[in-house]
C-alpha cells in the first residue's frame, strides 16, 4: 500500500531542502528524490513547488547555484548551501523542534 502523501505546512519545504543540501550539492530532481526517499514516499514535491522554493532561497542568499554535468552527461543547475543557509538551517531546525514538542504536549492525553 503506498504511503499517504502529506501536505507540508507553509515554510517547511525550504527547511527540508536546506537539510538535504547540507549533505552535498544537488540538482532539483535529486533534491525531490532525496525528500521522497527520506520520507518513505510520504513527501513528494512537485516541480511547481520545488523550483519556486529554490529560486526564493537563492534570492535570500541561502543557497547558490552552479551549473555542472550530471552522471548521465546532462548539464544541470546544482544548488549548495551558503554560510547564511547553514545558519538558517540551524535556527529553523531549533524552531521546528520546539514547535513539534509543544504540539506533542498539547496532543498527548492529560496525566491524572
Helices and strands as residue ranges (DSSP letters): H 12-23, E 26-27, H 28-38, H 47-59, E 63-69, E 75-81, H 83-107
